[in-house]
Amino acid sequence: MAHVVILGAGTGGMPAAYEMRDLLGREHRVTLISENPYFQFVPSNPWAGVGWRRRGEITFEIEPYTKRKHIDFIAQRADHIDAERNTITLADGSSVDYDYLIITTGPALAFDSVPGSGPHSGFGKATHSICTIDHAERAHQSYLELLDSDNPDPIVIGAMPGASCFGPAYEYALIVLRDLEKRGARRKIPEFHFVTSEPYVGHLGLGGVGDSPQILARHLKEQGVQVHCNMNTLEVQDGKMLSERIDADGKKAAVQSFDFGFSMMLPAFKGVDAVAKVEGLCNPKGFVIVDEHQRSPKYPNIYSAGVCIAIPPVEPTPVPTGAPKTGYMIESMVTALVHNIKAAIEGREGKEEMGTWNAICLADLGDRGVGFVALPQFKPRQVDWYGEGVWVHWAKIAFEKYFIAKMKAGVSEPFYEKLLFQLLGITRLKSDAPPAAASH
């Protein structure tokens, strides 16, 4: 009997647990470990940050659903991983042994990389985050406090140096603008700044996708947003953010101070402590090093997928930026690694799968949206499309309901979803891809 342990129960970990359970016979054990007892649908956090979603609409308790699928669930933080002895020590002092470990923890938020940043800074006017439901709720409360002010200071939204997930910053900025319009409060805000480490609007950590630079720049301009790119944010004080603009040669071009009454700045990511401390498992930032089969080169029985894996930037930028890991891309990693663990358990050497890393993204902008398809996510691409319209807004709402329903049903990829994507030439595994899409 093999014991497969999945560490982290987010948009990678929950599907990994379900897929692993479906692939293995009941003689094998599957255990899911998460610091939180609940699943949260992170893509909905921009809505939660303005009160368009409540916690109960985008979170649910995990154990009742995993129990139905005969998956053990432990709601504990992992404090230490002994990769030599195949043991995880939990926060309560107990331990879990494994034969195979899947790491899908997501990232830790590196607020410490910019002094004074983050919602826990203690400042009355802090830079907020929407990376977790807790943070999104705090951002919403701070946003309401701004609206209650008779003479509110400016709004500043964007991404810190080293950030890799830029899409939610654009989403949140334009959702806030739409919310202000709905409240009749847009004219009340004296200035609205978008401050980003990207070299240009719509870079997204990917060197742009299709027409993303033109489309996003137009949306921000139409809303009167002042855009600042190549910004290396140095420090945050109470209601003030100090940044320097870096030119194309990497030299400091100007220093700018932004006063704000409300701010949401996406932080850089780093590895979770328990994972980052495993010798030889991670890069210096604590992200798990994996091969093309999602397996650790140093520890052959450890696999990883999602935001917590090490991927180099797509290109050098004047201010450091990272490469994002988007939803379908993560799902393709997960599907590959669960097949590879099954092959390893059964002793089928040379049968390793590789994920396609195809990317499909829907971003809501309040009353319309933008979406992209990148096959694969990183250049050179065979499909590189970016579009917009009201349909994207409704498509993201539908996807939210659909994905949460899948996680409650215990199904990662229903047959009709797989069939639809195959008809569009989109697959999770390279072995399933049509010949023209089988390689990068």
C-alpha positions as CSV (number, residue, x, y, z in Angstrom):
1,M,0.0,0.0,0.0
2,A,1.2,3.5,-0.9
3,H,0.4,6.6,1.0
4,V,0.2,9.8,-1.1
5,V,0.1,13.1,0.9
6,I,-1.0,16.4,-0.7
7,L,0.2,19.4,1.2
8,G,-2.0,22.4,0.4
9,A,-5.7,22.4,-0.5
10,G,-6.1,25.3,-2.9
11,T,-6.9,25.3,-6.6
12,G,-4.1,22.8,-7.2
13,G,-4.3,20.7,-4.0
14,M,-8.0,19.9,-4.1
15,P,-8.0,18.7,-7.7
16,A,-4.8,16.7,-7.0
17,A,-6.4,14.9,-4.1
18,Y,-9.5,14.0,-6.2
19,E,-7.5,12.9,-9.2
20,M,-5.1,10.9,-7.1
21,R,-8.0,9.2,-5.4
22,D,-9.7,8.4,-8.7
23,L,-6.5,6.9,-10.2
24,L,-5.5,4.7,-7.2
25,G,-7.2,1.7,-5.9
26,R,-8.7,1.7,-2.4
27,E,-5.7,-0.3,-1.1
28,H,-3.8,3.0,-1.4
29,R,-4.2,5.9,1.0
30,V,-4.6,9.6,0.0
31,T,-4.3,12.3,2.7
32,L,-4.9,16.1,2.1
33,I,-3.3,18.5,4.6
34,S,-4.2,22.2,4.8
35,E,-3.5,25.0,7.3
36,N,-7.1,26.1,6.8
37,P,-10.2,23.9,7.2
38,Y,-11.8,25.6,4.3
39,F,-11.3,25.9,0.5
40,Q,-11.3,29.4,-1.0
41,F,-11.8,30.2,-4.6
42,V,-9.0,32.8,-4.9
43,P,-10.0,34.2,-8.3
44,S,-13.1,35.7,-6.7
45,N,-11.2,37.8,-4.2
46,P,-11.2,41.0,-6.3
47,W,-15.0,40.9,-5.9
48,A,-14.8,40.2,-2.2
49,G,-12.5,43.3,-1.9
50,V,-15.4,45.6,-2.8
51,G,-18.1,43.5,-1.1
52,W,-19.5,41.9,-4.3
53,R,-18.9,38.5,-2.7
54,R,-19.2,37.3,0.8
55,R,-16.9,34.7,2.4
56,G,-19.7,32.1,2.5
57,E,-20.2,32.4,-1.3
58,I,-16.6,31.5,-2.2
59,T,-15.4,29.3,0.6
60,F,-16.6,26.0,2.0
61,E,-15.5,23.5,4.6
62,I,-13.3,20.8,3.1
63,E,-13.7,17.7,5.2
64,P,-17.4,16.8,4.4
65,Y,-16.5,16.7,0.7
66,T,-13.2,14.9,0.9
67,K,-14.7,12.3,3.3
68,R,-17.2,11.3,0.7
69,K,-14.3,10.5,-1.7
70,H,-12.4,8.5,1.0
71,I,-9.7,11.1,1.3
72,D,-8.3,11.7,4.7
73,F,-8.1,15.4,5.6
74,I,-6.0,17.1,8.3
75,A,-6.5,20.8,9.0
76,Q,-3.1,21.6,10.4
77,R,-0.1,23.8,9.4
78,A,2.9,21.8,8.3
79,D,5.9,23.0,10.3
80,H,8.7,20.7,9.1
81,I,9.3,18.3,6.3
82,D,12.0,15.6,6.7
83,A,12.5,14.6,3.1
84,E,15.0,12.0,4.0
85,R,12.7,10.1,6.3
86,N,9.5,10.9,4.4
87,T,7.8,12.6,7.4
88,I,5.8,15.8,7.9
89,T,5.6,17.4,11.3
90,L,2.5,19.4,12.0
91,A,1.8,22.4,14.1
92,D,0.3,20.4,16.9
93,G,3.4,18.2,17.1
94,S,1.9,15.2,15.4
95,S,3.5,13.7,12.3
96,V,2.4,12.1,9.0
97,D,4.5,9.6,7.0
98,Y,4.3,9.5,3.3
99,D,5.5,7.4,0.4
100,Y,4.8,10.2,-2.1
101,L,4.4,13.9,-1.4
102,I,2.6,16.4,-3.6
103,I,3.4,20.0,-2.7
104,T,0.6,22.4,-3.7
105,T,0.9,25.0,-0.9
106,G,0.7,28.1,-3.0
107,P,3.0,30.9,-2.0
108,A,3.8,32.8,1.1
109,L,3.3,36.6,0.7
110,A,6.6,38.5,0.8
111,F,5.4,41.7,2.4
112,D,8.8,41.9,4.2
113,S,10.5,42.6,0.8
114,V,9.1,46.2,1.0
115,P,9.4,47.7,4.5
116,G,6.0,48.8,5.9
117,S,3.9,47.1,3.3
118,G,1.0,44.7,3.9
119,P,-2.3,44.8,5.8
120,H,-0.5,43.8,9.1
121,S,1.8,46.7,9.1
122,G,-0.1,48.4,11.9
123,F,-0.6,51.6,10.0
124,G,-4.0,53.2,9.9
125,K,-3.7,53.5,6.1
126,A,-1.9,50.4,5.0
127,T,-1.3,48.7,1.6
128,H,-3.8,45.9,1.4
129,S,-3.8,42.6,-0.5
130,I,-6.5,40.4,-2.1
131,C,-4.4,37.3,-2.2
132,T,-6.5,35.6,0.5
133,I,-10.2,35.9,1.6
134,D,-9.0,37.3,5.0
135,H,-7.0,40.0,3.2
136,A,-9.8,40.8,0.8
137,E,-12.2,41.3,3.7
138,R,-9.8,43.7,5.3
139,A,-9.3,45.6,2.0
140,H,-13.1,45.9,1.7
141,Q,-13.4,47.4,5.2
142,S,-10.6,49.9,4.5
143,Y,-12.3,50.8,1.2
144,L,-15.6,51.5,3.0
145,E,-13.7,53.7,5.4
146,L,-12.4,55.7,2.5
147,L,-15.9,56.2,1.1
148,D,-17.1,57.4,4.5
149,S,-14.5,60.2,4.4
150,D,-15.6,63.7,3.4
151,N,-12.3,64.5,1.7
152,P,-10.7,61.1,0.7
153,D,-7.1,60.9,-0.3
154,P,-6.2,59.1,-3.6
155,I,-6.5,55.5,-4.4
156,V,-3.3,53.5,-5.3
157,I,-3.5,50.0,-6.7
158,G,-0.9,47.9,-8.4
159,A,1.9,45.4,-7.9
160,M,5.1,45.5,-5.9
161,P,8.6,44.7,-7.4
162,G,9.1,40.9,-7.8
163,A,5.3,40.3,-8.1
164,S,4.3,37.6,-10.6
165,C,0.5,37.7,-10.5
166,F,-0.5,40.9,-12.2
167,G,-4.0,40.1,-13.5
168,P,-5.8,40.6,-10.2
169,A,-4.3,44.1,-9.8
170,Y,-5.9,45.2,-13.1
171,E,-9.1,43.4,-12.2
172,Y,-9.3,45.0,-8.8
173,A,-8.5,48.5,-10.0
174,L,-11.2,48.4,-12.7
175,I,-13.7,46.7,-10.3
176,V,-13.1,49.4,-7.7
177,L,-13.7,52.0,-10.5
178,R,-16.9,50.4,-11.5
179,D,-18.0,50.2,-7.9
180,L,-17.3,53.9,-7.4
181,E,-19.5,54.6,-10.4
182,K,-22.3,52.5,-9.1
183,R,-22.2,54.4,-5.8
184,G,-22.0,57.7,-7.5
185,A,-18.6,58.3,-5.8
186,R,-16.1,58.4,-8.7
187,R,-15.8,62.2,-8.6
188,K,-15.2,62.1,-4.9
189,I,-11.8,60.4,-5.4
190,P,-9.2,63.1,-6.3
191,E,-6.7,60.8,-8.0
192,F,-6.5,57.2,-8.9
193,H,-3.0,55.7,-9.5
194,F,-2.0,52.3,-10.9
195,V,1.6,51.6,-9.9
196,T,3.2,48.5,-11.3
197,S,6.7,46.9,-11.6
198,E,5.8,45.8,-15.1
199,P,7.8,47.5,-17.9
200,Y,4.5,48.4,-19.6
201,V,0.8,48.1,-19.1
202,G,-0.4,44.5,-20.0
203,H,3.0,42.9,-19.7
204,L,1.4,40.6,-17.0
205,G,4.7,38.9,-16.3
206,L,4.4,37.1,-19.7
207,G,5.7,39.7,-22.2
208,G,2.1,40.5,-23.0
209,V,-0.6,38.2,-24.5
210,G,-2.1,39.2,-27.8
211,D,-3.5,42.7,-27.5
212,S,-3.3,42.9,-23.7
213,P,-1.1,46.1,-23.7
214,Q,-3.5,48.0,-25.9
215,I,-6.7,46.8,-24.3
216,L,-5.7,47.3,-20.7
217,A,-4.1,50.7,-21.4
218,R,-7.3,51.9,-23.0
219,H,-9.4,50.8,-20.1
220,L,-7.3,52.6,-17.6
221,K,-7.1,55.7,-19.7
222,E,-10.8,55.8,-20.2
223,Q,-11.2,55.8,-16.4
224,G,-8.8,58.6,-15.9
225,V,-6.2,56.4,-14.1
226,Q,-2.7,57.7,-13.8
227,V,-0.4,54.8,-14.8
228,H,3.2,54.4,-13.5
229,C,5.3,51.5,-14.9
230,N,8.8,50.3,-14.1
231,M,8.1,51.3,-10.5
232,N,10.4,49.9,-7.8
233,T,8.5,50.5,-4.6
234,L,10.9,51.1,-1.7
235,E,8.9,51.7,1.4
236,V,5.4,52.2,2.8
237,Q,4.5,54.5,5.6
238,D,1.1,55.4,7.0
239,G,-0.8,56.6,4.0
240,K,2.3,57.1,1.9
241,M,4.2,54.9,-0.6
242,L,7.7,55.8,-1.8
243,S,8.8,54.4,-5.2
244,E,11.5,55.0,-7.8
245,R,11.0,54.7,-11.5
246,I,13.7,52.7,-13.3
247,D,14.6,53.4,-16.9
248,A,15.2,50.8,-19.6
249,D,18.9,50.7,-18.8
250,G,18.1,49.7,-15.2
251,K,19.0,53.1,-13.8
252,K,17.0,55.2,-11.4
253,A,15.1,57.8,-13.4
254,A,13.0,59.5,-10.7
255,V,11.6,59.1,-7.2
256,Q,7.9,59.5,-6.6
257,S,5.8,59.6,-3.4
258,F,2.2,58.5,-3.5
259,D,-0.2,59.7,-0.8
260,F,-3.2,57.4,-0.5
261,G,-6.4,57.0,1.5
262,F,-6.8,53.4,0.2
263,S,-4.3,51.1,-1.4
264,M,-4.1,47.5,-2.7
265,M,-0.6,46.5,-3.9
266,L,0.0,42.8,-4.8
267,P,3.1,41.6,-3.1
268,A,5.9,39.4,-4.4
269,F,5.7,35.7,-3.5
270,K,8.1,33.4,-1.8
271,G,8.1,29.8,-0.7
272,V,6.2,28.6,2.4
273,D,8.7,28.2,5.3
274,A,8.3,24.4,5.9
275,V,8.9,23.8,2.2
276,A,11.6,26.4,1.7
277,K,13.7,24.9,4.5
278,V,14.1,21.5,2.9
279,E,17.7,21.2,1.8
280,G,18.0,20.9,-2.0
281,L,14.3,21.1,-2.7
282,C,13.9,24.8,-3.5
283,N,15.5,27.7,-5.2
284,P,16.8,30.7,-3.0
285,K,13.3,32.2,-2.9
286,G,11.8,28.9,-1.6
287,F,10.0,27.8,-4.7
288,V,10.1,24.0,-5.4
289,I,12.5,23.0,-8.2
290,V,10.8,20.4,-10.5
291,D,11.6,18.7,-13.8
292,E,9.3,18.5,-16.8
293,H,7.4,15.8,-15.0
294,Q,6.7,18.0,-12.0
295,R,9.1,15.9,-9.9
296,S,11.9,17.1,-7.6
297,P,15.3,16.2,-9.1
298,K,16.7,15.7,-5.6
299,Y,13.8,13.8,-4.0
300,P,12.2,11.5,-6.6
301,N,9.1,10.8,-4.5
302,I,8.3,14.5,-4.1
303,Y,6.2,16.3,-6.8
304,S,4.9,19.8,-7.0
305,A,2.5,22.0,-8.9
306,G,1.1,25.5,-8.9
307,V,2.3,28.8,-7.7
308,C,4.8,27.2,-5.3
309,I,7.1,25.8,-8.1
310,A,10.2,27.6,-9.5
311,I,9.7,29.1,-13.0
312,P,12.2,31.6,-14.3
313,P,11.0,35.0,-15.5
314,V,10.0,35.0,-19.2
315,E,12.4,37.9,-19.9
316,P,14.6,40.4,-18.0
317,T,12.8,43.6,-17.0
318,P,14.1,46.8,-15.5
319,V,12.3,46.1,-12.2
320,P,12.1,42.4,-11.3
321,T,8.9,40.6,-12.3
322,G,8.0,37.0,-12.0
323,A,6.1,34.6,-14.3
324,P,2.5,33.8,-13.2
325,K,1.0,30.4,-12.9
326,T,-2.6,30.5,-14.1
327,G,-5.5,28.1,-13.4
328,Y,-5.6,25.8,-16.4
329,M,-1.8,25.7,-16.4
330,I,-1.8,24.5,-12.8
331,E,-4.5,21.9,-13.6
332,S,-2.3,20.5,-16.4
333,M,0.6,20.2,-13.9
334,V,-1.6,18.4,-11.4
335,T,-3.0,16.0,-14.0
336,A,0.6,15.1,-15.2
337,L,2.0,14.5,-11.7
338,V,-0.9,12.3,-10.5
339,H,-0.4,10.1,-13.6
340,N,3.3,10.0,-12.9
341,I,2.8,9.0,-9.3
342,K,0.5,6.2,-10.4
343,A,3.1,5.0,-12.9
344,A,5.8,5.1,-10.2
345,I,3.6,3.1,-7.8
346,E,2.9,0.5,-10.5
347,G,6.6,0.3,-11.5
348,R,6.0,1.5,-15.0
349,E,9.2,3.2,-15.9
350,G,9.4,5.6,-18.9
351,K,5.7,6.3,-18.7
352,E,6.0,9.8,-17.3
353,E,3.5,12.5,-18.5
354,M,4.1,16.2,-19.1
355,G,1.6,19.0,-18.7
356,T,0.9,21.2,-21.6
357,W,1.0,24.4,-19.5
358,N,-1.7,25.8,-21.6
359,A,-3.4,28.9,-20.2
360,I,-6.9,30.2,-20.2
361,C,-7.7,33.3,-18.2
362,L,-10.9,35.3,-17.5
363,A,-10.6,38.6,-15.8
364,D,-13.6,40.6,-14.7
365,L,-13.5,44.4,-15.0
366,G,-16.8,45.2,-13.3
367,D,-19.4,45.1,-16.0
368,R,-17.3,43.6,-18.8
369,G,-14.1,41.6,-18.9
370,V,-11.0,40.5,-20.7
371,G,-9.8,37.0,-21.4
372,F,-6.8,35.3,-23.0
373,V,-5.8,32.0,-24.4
374,A,-2.1,31.2,-24.6
375,L,-1.1,27.8,-25.9
376,P,1.3,27.2,-24.2
377,Q,1.5,30.0,-21.6
378,F,5.1,30.9,-22.3
379,K,6.5,32.0,-25.7
380,P,6.8,30.9,-28.4
381,R,3.0,30.2,-28.5
382,Q,0.9,28.5,-31.1
383,V,-2.2,30.4,-29.9
384,D,-1.8,34.0,-28.6
385,W,-5.3,35.6,-28.2
386,Y,-6.6,38.3,-26.0
387,G,-10.1,39.6,-26.2
388,E,-12.7,41.6,-24.3
389,G,-16.5,42.0,-23.9
390,V,-19.5,41.7,-21.6
391,W,-19.4,38.0,-22.3
392,V,-16.2,37.6,-20.3
393,H,-17.8,39.2,-17.2
394,W,-20.6,36.6,-17.3
395,A,-18.2,33.8,-18.2
396,K,-16.1,34.4,-15.1
397,I,-19.2,34.4,-12.9
398,A,-20.3,31.1,-14.5
399,F,-16.8,29.7,-14.1
400,E,-16.7,30.6,-10.4
401,K,-20.0,28.7,-9.8
402,Y,-18.8,25.8,-11.9
403,F,-15.4,25.4,-10.3
404,I,-16.8,25.5,-6.8
405,A,-19.4,22.9,-7.8
406,K,-16.7,20.7,-9.1
407,M,-14.7,20.8,-5.9
408,K,-17.8,20.0,-3.9
409,A,-18.7,17.1,-6.2
410,G,-15.1,15.8,-6.0
411,V,-14.5,15.9,-9.7
412,S,-11.5,17.6,-11.2
413,E,-12.1,17.3,-15.0
414,P,-15.6,16.1,-16.0
415,F,-15.7,14.2,-19.3
416,Y,-17.8,16.9,-21.0
417,E,-15.2,19.6,-20.0
418,K,-12.3,17.4,-21.3
419,L,-14.2,16.8,-24.5
420,L,-15.1,20.5,-25.1
421,F,-11.5,21.5,-24.6
422,Q,-10.2,18.8,-26.8
423,L,-12.5,20.0,-29.6
424,L,-10.8,23.4,-29.1
425,G,-7.3,21.8,-29.3
426,I,-6.7,22.5,-25.5
427,T,-5.5,19.5,-23.4
428,R,-3.9,19.1,-20.0
429,L,-1.4,16.4,-21.1
430,K,1.0,16.5,-24.0
431,S,0.2,12.9,-24.7
432,D,-3.4,13.9,-25.4
433,A,-2.6,17.0,-27.5
434,P,-3.0,16.9,-31.3
435,P,0.3,16.7,-33.2
436,A,0.4,20.4,-34.0
437,A,0.2,21.3,-30.3
438,A,2.3,18.6,-28.8
439,S,5.5,20.6,-28.4
440,H,6.5,24.1,-27.3
